[in-house]
Amino acid sequence: MADFGGDLDLEEFRGEAKTWLEANFPASLKGKGFLAATEVTTTNAELKAWRKAIGLKGWATPTWPAEYGGGGLSPQHARVLAQEMAKIGAFNPLMFGMGVTMIGPTIMDYGTNEQKQQHIPPIVRGDVQWCVGYSEPGAGSDLASLQMKCEDAGDHYVINGQKTWTSGAQYSDWCGALVRTDFSAKKHEGISFMLIDMHQKAIDPRPIALIAGASPFCETFFTEARAEKNGLLGPLNGGWTVGKRLLQHERASQTGTSGGGRTVPLNEIAKRYVEVDADGRIADLDLRTRLTKHLMDARIHGLTLARVVAESKEASGATNGASVLKNSATVVSQGRAELTLEIMGHQGLGWQGAEFNQEEIETVRGWLSGKAMSIYGGSVEIQNNIISKRILNLPDNTQST
């Protein structure tokens, strides 16, 4: 394969991407990006094959360094790849994986060469699953109050405590966790970031049932759990900075950067369910107007995303703009879910049964689970505080005149 990390012809790369996708993306998965959310538990043979193919190619992480198995593409070539994927209804089957969206980028920011060589290639290939251990029963929005204890035991660390809302902990091979390594320091200064092997009896993840039917979140108990000395990511007692960086990557990942044809255009879905006029337009003028507004919002979000990505590249990392995008992505995603249910009518009420197809059932469940988007990764209110203080430079308190 040619090296497309530089300024080589985009159309040459477009041709290669198109050829490879046609040969490797199963046509039966077209437009079924929702299946990416079931990557861990899937029994779909074609989805498994697609995950393996794109992982080995490195195109699930197109801009990650080729030396670690990534695609080694420039942002421009990665954009072309996303365009070609969208044309055939392809999607990135690793788009929701925490290894790809959060842990991997953070290891590349702060990891030693040994840590990068150990952890990045398996993430790129989709061979391992990661979870993130942040929130605790007494440390949610005030995360720096966390109490999970990590003690130096000579040749390893011993960890005791509890995490909650650890997404996918029951399926994970590794956990990136914030732990307290110094109880005498100020709360932000006694925290470290630890990479923990989940395959040990000392760790007990217990799924929390949710309204959408699935249990992606867990409460996770650590009782004399072990972390190796090379599991410390970043400096000892310097984990708060590492942890904040991971949150920036998380918020960026929730803004649409993982695209790649993950959803069928809403106007196409509408034409399957509602009446159209002689010109093929949606007959309901009010619905057509609201669909148009949603598409405009989505387009504005996409343009803002491109600007923030460019700014973060110049700043050599994620910026506070991720907070703006997190909120706008929430509005666009939840708005799409509401409109889709309305468009589907009574078919948008399906929970199970032969009278509903898989897309309809997933739409209902996705609508329910999507309500949490206003909370996870930093609530809307937290993002508004960041935007007001760090972007708009507004004072902490204002008085009305």
Secondary structure as GFF3:
##gff-version 3
##sequence-region A 1 401
A	DSSP	alpha_helix	10	24	.	.	.	ID=ss1
A	DSSP	three_ten_helix	27	29	.	.	.	ID=ss2
A	DSSP	three_ten_helix	33	38	.	.	.	ID=ss3
A	DSSP	alpha_helix	45	57	.	.	.	ID=ss4
A	DSSP	three_ten_helix	66	68	.	.	.	ID=ss5
A	DSSP	alpha_helix	75	87	.	.	.	ID=ss6
A	DSSP	alpha_helix	98	98	.	.	.	ID=ss7
A	DSSP	pi_helix	99	103	.	.	.	ID=ss8
A	DSSP	alpha_helix	104	110	.	.	.	ID=ss9
A	DSSP	alpha_helix	113	125	.	.	.	ID=ss10
A	DSSP	beta_strand	130	133	.	.	.	ID=ss11
A	DSSP	three_ten_helix	143	145	.	.	.	ID=ss12
A	DSSP	beta_strand	149	152	.	.	.	ID=ss13
A	DSSP	beta_strand	156	164	.	.	.	ID=ss14
A	DSSP	three_ten_helix	169	171	.	.	.	ID=ss15
A	DSSP	beta_strand	174	180	.	.	.	ID=ss16
A	DSSP	beta_strand	191	197	.	.	.	ID=ss17
A	DSSP	beta_strand	203	208	.	.	.	ID=ss18
A	DSSP	beta_strand	217	228	.	.	.	ID=ss19
A	DSSP	three_ten_helix	229	231	.	.	.	ID=ss20
A	DSSP	beta_strand	232	233	.	.	.	ID=ss21
A	DSSP	alpha_helix	239	253	.	.	.	ID=ss22
A	DSSP	alpha_helix	266	273	.	.	.	ID=ss23
A	DSSP	alpha_helix	285	314	.	.	.	ID=ss24
A	DSSP	alpha_helix	321	344	.	.	.	ID=ss25
A	DSSP	three_ten_helix	345	349	.	.	.	ID=ss26
A	DSSP	alpha_helix	358	369	.	.	.	ID=ss27
A	DSSP	three_ten_helix	370	374	.	.	.	ID=ss28
A	DSSP	alpha_helix	380	386	.	.	.	ID=ss29
A	DSSP	pi_helix	387	391	.	.	.	ID=ss30
###
